Amino acid sequence: MRNTKYTIQLGKGCGLIEETLQLLSICEENTTKESLATYVREHNSLSKSTDKRSMDIVKLVFYPRYLKRNPKVAFWLKTIRGRGLMLPQFKQLLMLYCARENAVMYDYVTKHLNTFRESNIARIPADNIQNYIKQIVESGQAQWGESIQKRSSSYVKAVLVDFDFISKRSEILPYEIADFTVLYLMHELHFAGLSDLAIWNHGDRQLFGLDKYKVQQHIMELSIKGGYIAQCSGELMTISWNYQSMEEFINETL
């Protein structure tokens, strides 16, 4: 469900919160990349941007994150925001899709930032992100020159700031997954065809600093609120799902 190749696409938008909210407000159930691009161009929907920049945002940022893998995602997010989910919680959903599309962000959060949190380190060490990017290149996973490496480091830091992981001064901020984010991720994975056990063990949990035992705790505690019944014994988990679609889950939960 995610892109594992290291690219420089993160630089096209980083978090892109404001523009994403604008584009989501336009989306309908049948929105496509081309229909969205046409609408944005005809209505100057991203008025602060040039036409080229607007098309880059639509085609190189918004589409890969929210339409490419599942065209329904954008409409789900529009519905959720319209039902009043507060921006800090909503940004967790945007972060999820941004990270899935950008391995350079996903892997930094799960393999580096989480380690700092677990060690109670208050600030990302100087040059840590730059060294992370350098290791990607040295391992042969990307062929980036020094200038691209420098820009990629700035993109990673910028997106961490956008999604409230760190401050502009690289201070690591408190970060706790919202109940709705837990439920959304569970149901999204369920309706994508994953087994109950696969949902419990899914790697996306690491974006929120959760191990499988913390995930288990969240799943069990939210069973009534979430409209499902979960049972766990040892390494096995079974869930009785009540909702028949993501649309039903969203409408009944918010």
Secondary structure as GFF3:
##gff-version 3
##sequence-region A 1 254
A	DSSP	three_ten_helix	9	12	.	.	.	ID=ss1
A	DSSP	alpha_helix	17	26	.	.	.	ID=ss2
A	DSSP	alpha_helix	33	43	.	.	.	ID=ss3
A	DSSP	alpha_helix	51	56	.	.	.	ID=ss4
A	DSSP	pi_helix	57	62	.	.	.	ID=ss5
A	DSSP	alpha_helix	63	66	.	.	.	ID=ss6
A	DSSP	alpha_helix	73	82	.	.	.	ID=ss7
A	DSSP	alpha_helix	87	101	.	.	.	ID=ss8
A	DSSP	alpha_helix	103	108	.	.	.	ID=ss9
A	DSSP	pi_helix	109	113	.	.	.	ID=ss10
A	DSSP	alpha_helix	114	118	.	.	.	ID=ss11
A	DSSP	alpha_helix	128	138	.	.	.	ID=ss12
A	DSSP	alpha_helix	146	162	.	.	.	ID=ss13
A	DSSP	alpha_helix	179	191	.	.	.	ID=ss14
A	DSSP	alpha_helix	196	200	.	.	.	ID=ss15
A	DSSP	three_ten_helix	203	208	.	.	.	ID=ss16
A	DSSP	alpha_helix	212	221	.	.	.	ID=ss17
A	DSSP	beta_strand	228	233	.	.	.	ID=ss18
A	DSSP	beta_strand	236	241	.	.	.	ID=ss19
A	DSSP	alpha_helix	246	253	.	.	.	ID=ss20
###
